[in-house]
Structure formats: C-alpha cells, structure tokens
C-alpha cells in the first residue's frame, strides 16, 4: 500500500510530540507501537464480569440514568433517512420527555453529512451538538482526498464533531503508518472541530489489535476513540470498551493528554448503560463522568432509559407507546 506523504503542519508536529511523550524515545511510530503491551484477555473478561455485578442504590441509579441521557449521541445512519426524520430526532434530542423539564437533553445528534445542515438549523442554540460521520463511513474504503472533502463539507454545513473511520484493511495488513497519516490529515482538516476516530473493533480480531489501534489513534490526534460504526457485529462490548479505557488511562499517564471514549452500536438498555458507566468510573475515575469525555452512540437506548427513570420514580414501568419513537 502506498504511504501517504504530507507537508508538516501544527497537527503533525503535535502528533509527533505525543509519540515522543508516550514512547519516551526518538518518537517513531514503530517505537511507539512496539512498546504497546499485550492485553491479558482472561484478566479483562474477569474484571468485566466482576464490575457487571456491582449493586447500585436507587439515588445513584437515578443519577447514572440522568448522566446516560446527557451522554447519548442520538443516531440515525440509514439510507432511508429524510430531512423530516432528522428534524423529528432533533426535537427528541432536545426534549426527550415532553412535559418533563427535569429530563436533560442528549449530548448530540449523529447523522450523515448530507443531513448536517438540517440538524444544525433544527437544533439552533439548544446545546445539543451536531456530529457527522465522514471519511467514507462505514467502510472507509475511498480516496483520501474524498475523505478530506467530506470532512470539510460536513464542518462547513455546521458539524461540531466528526466521526471518522480508520482503514481497517491497512491496519490489519500492518500498514500502521497509512492509518496514522490519514488520521493526522483528517484531524488537520477538522481544525478545532472535535474528531472521534472509529476503530470498528468487531473487525480488529484481537484485544491486542484494539489496544494498538487505540494508542495509534490517540497519538495521531483523536479527541475521542470510538468502538464501532454500528454496522458490524459485534459492535460495542464491555470487554473491548475496558481495553480502550485502559489505553486512554495509560496514554494520559504518558502524555498528559486526556482523550474521550464512545462505545457505539448494540447498547439498547438502561441496565447496559449503567454497566458501562461503572466500568468507566472504576477505570478512569470521576473526571471522565461527563459528556465531554464519554458518549454512547445509540438509536434505541434513550427510550429504555426514560422507562427506567419512570420505574425508579413511581415503581411502575411505562409502555413503549408512552414515549416518542426514536
């Protein structure tokens, strides 16, 4: 595969500074990835099993459910998306439970680039951010100039955040430099717009690959690392999320740079969301318990969280038809 060559930029300089900080040596990408420690798969699975059994009291559960809503990137990424559907989802994002002002708005709406302007206009100054997938989502199999153009156009249309996909073919072939250079180029195109880098962990095959890809993406300038597109099975899982959170912990220790995390795809219930928050807290602590550093990528999670909040408040479950359709 041909190596991508780009002129130096501030983004590139920062990336190489991060490599030097984490590597502690000459600052080569090979040296950085060569120091990435193997993952204890048995240890990861056992820790996740233990954390899933944590009991949470009612007051803490309500706090966690409220936080989960504020961390949701409410998502629609379908070929049949229409402006009307995006507008309806934006209204849902701003007012998840009409008539109940105690329910917060979600973190963001995540849509295709062509729907960004519609979402931006509908959301206005509500505080809900607009995230756009880009770079040939979900496969990432297109030319770099097209990936860069799509990224810039999404931002021009009003995107606050860009969710890019890495070239998994290049990564699995061991062409880490191509993956690194693409992320740096996309980050440079983003400017101050936040960049989430999707690893598509369901295609990376091993925990070691997930850890290596996480470190690579963070060194290249990712503001968030994200598990999945939601188009591949398995998508987000607790063990993979733990591996990525531990990579974030180690990267911050080595470089001083805090990076966010976004599990996405397959998280559908309030119980699962709380389990993710427990793993997050026990791995990275209270500083990451904020939408600025943790998100859920989801299309159906919100209504289940709303039903669980109602259950905790009243002792009764509401039926799904009591809530607007996502």
N, C-alpha and C positions, 0 to 999 in steps of 0.2 A: 504494500500500500504506500502511496506517495506521501511523504512527510509534508505537512503544511508549514510554510515559512512566512513569517510576518515581520514587519519592522517593529523595533522596540516601541513600547508605549508605557504610560504610567501603570496601566493594568498589568502588563507583562512584568514590569520591574517589581511590583508588589507581589506577584505570584512567585517570582524567584526569591524574594526576601522571605516569603513564607516557607519555601522549600529549605532555604538555608537555616531558618529558625528551627524547623522540625527535624531536619536531618542532622544539624549540628556539625556539618562538614562543608564540602565545597559547594553544595547547593545544586547537585544534579538530580534530575527526576529519577534516574536509575538508582542513585544512592538513597533517595527518599523512599522509594517503593521497596528497595532491598532491606530497609530497616523496619518495614511493617511486620509486626509479629503475627504468627499464626493464631487462629481462633480455636479455643477449646470448645468444640461443638457440644460435648456432653455437659460441660460446665454451663454453657449458655442455656441449653434446654432445661437443665435442673433449676437454674436461677429463675427462669421464666415461670416454671411450674410452681415454685415457692411463692413468687410475687403474686401470681394469679389467685392464691388462696387468702390473700390479705383481707381481713374484715374491715369494712368502713362504716362508721356510725352515721346516723341519719343526717346530722348537721353537716358533716364532712361530705357526705354523698351529694347533698343539695349544692354545696359549694363546687364540687367537682363537676356536676352536671351543668351548672351555670358556666363554668370555665370551658367546658367542652363546646358549648354553643359558641362562645366567643372565639374559639379556636378553629371553627369549621370553615373550610373553603367549600362553599356550596357549589356543586359542579354539574354542568351539563355539557357533555362532549359527544354528541351524536350527529350522525349525518343528517338527521331529520330536524335538527334544531332550527327554530324560526325566531324572528325578532319578537313575536308575541310570547313565545315560551321563555325567552331570555328576560323580557320585561316582567313576566309573572314571577320568575325565580328571583329577580332583584327585589320585588316587593316582599316576597317571602323572606329574603335575606335581611331586609331592613326591619321587618315586623314578623318574626317567626310565629307569634301567637297574638293575632289582632285582639285588641281589648285588654291585653295584659302588659302594662308598661314595665313590669319587673323582669320580663324576659329580654335579654340583650340581643343586639343584632349580631350576625355572624362576622367572621373576620373578612371574608372576601367572596366574590363570585368568580368562578373559574370557567372560562369559555374559550372557544376557538377565536383566532384573530379577527375573523370577519364579523364577529358579534361584539367586539370590544366597544365600539362607538355606541351601540345600542345600550349596553350595560352602563357605560360611563354617563350617558345622558339620564338614564333612569335613576341611578344611584345618587347623582348630584353630590351634595355635601353631607351625605348621611353618615360618613365614616366607614362605610363598607368599601373595601378596596376592590379593584378590578385586576384579576390575574388572567393572563393569557398563556395557553400552551403555544409552543412555537418550535422551530427547527425541524420541521418535517414530522411532527407528532402523528402517530405514536412510534413509528419505526425509526425515525432519524435517518433514513436512507435516502438522502438527497444531497445536492451540492452545497458546499459551504456558502457560496455567495447567495444562494436562495435562503439558507438558514439565517444569514445576517440580514437580508432584506426583509424577511418575515418578522424577525425580531424588531427591527427599526420601525416597520409599519405598525406593528401592534402597539408600540410605545407612542408613536405619533397619534394613534387613534384614541389613546387615553389609558393604556395599561399601566398600573402601578407596579406590577410584578410580572415577570416572565418565567414560565416553567419550561425548561428545555430538556430534551432527551439526549443521552450520550449515544455514541455509535458503539453498540454492544458488539457488533462484528469485529470492529477494530480492537476493542478491549480484549475479547476472547482470543483473538489472534496474537495477543501480546504486543500490539502496536499502541502502547500507552501514550507515546508522545503525540500521536494524532489526536487521541481523545483529549489530552491535556491542552493542546494548541487550540482545538475547537472551543473548549470551554472558555479559555482566555479570550478568544476572539469574540465570542458571544457576550461575555462579561464586559468587554470593551465597548461593544455596540450598545449595551444596556446603560452605560454611564451610571447615574445614581439610582436607576430603577433596580429593584431587588431581583436577584436571579436565583431561582430554585433549579437544582440540577437533578433530573430524574435518572436513577441508576437502572431501573427495570430489573429489580433484584430477582424476579422469577426466572430471568434468562441468564443470570450470572453463575448459576450452578453450585457454588460453594460459599460458605461463610467467609473463607479467606478472600475470595474474589470480592465479596461485598465490602469487607473491610478495606481492601486495597483500592477499590473504586471510590469509596468514601473519602479516604485520605487524598487521593488524586484530585477529586472534585473540589475539595476544600482548599487544597494548595493552589488550584487554578483560579480561585476567587469566588466560589459559590457562597451565597449568603444563606442558603438552605440546601440541605440534601434531602432528596425525596425518594421513597421506595419505588413507586410504580406509576405507570400510566393508567392503571385500572383496566387495561385491555388484554393483559396476560395473566394466566393463572399458574402459580399462586401470585397474588398481589402482596399487600402488606401482611406481615405476620409479626407476632410479638418477638420471636427469637431474632429475626432479621432486624427488627427495629432496635432491639437491645445491642446487637453488633454495631449498628450505625451510631447509636447513642454513645457507646463506649469509644468509638472512633472520634466522635466530637469531643468527648472528655479529654482524650489523650492529645488531640490536636490543639485544644485550647491550652493545655498544660505546656505544650511545646512551643507554641507561637504567641500565646496571649490573645488570639482571635477567637471570639465566640461565634459559632455557626448554628443556625436553626435546623429543625428536623420536621419532615412532613411524611408520615405514613399515609398512603392513599390506596384506595381500592379494597373492597371487601369488608370494610368496617361498618357494620349496619346497626349494632345495638348499643344502648347506653352502657350495658354491662361491659362490653368490649372496650368502649371508650374509657371507662374508669380504669380498667386494667392497664391500658396504655399509659394513663396518667400516673398510675402507681409505679410502673417501670421507669417512666420519665423522672419522677421525683427521686426515686431510690438511686438512679444512675447519675443524674446531673444536678439534682437539688432544686431549691425554690427559685433560683434565678431563671430557670427555663420554664417555669409555670406561667407563661404569658403568651398571647398570640404573636408577640414579636419574635418568639423563638420556637414555637411549636404550633403546628397546624394539623388538622385532619382533612384529608381530601375525601369528600364523601358526597353522595347524591341522596342517600336514603337514611342516613344516620339521624338527621335533625328531628324528624317526627318521633322516632323512638325515644330520643332524649326528652322531648316535650311530654310524651306519655309517661315516662318515668318520673319526671318532676311532678306531674299531676298526681301520680300514685303516692309519692312521698309526702305531698302536701295534704291530700284528702283521704288517703287509704284506699282509693278506688282507681282502677285503670279506666281511661277513656278509650273508646274505639278509634281506629284509624280515621274513620269518617268525621271525627271531630276536628281534624286538622287539614289544612290545605295540602293538596298534592304537590310534592316536590317536582 
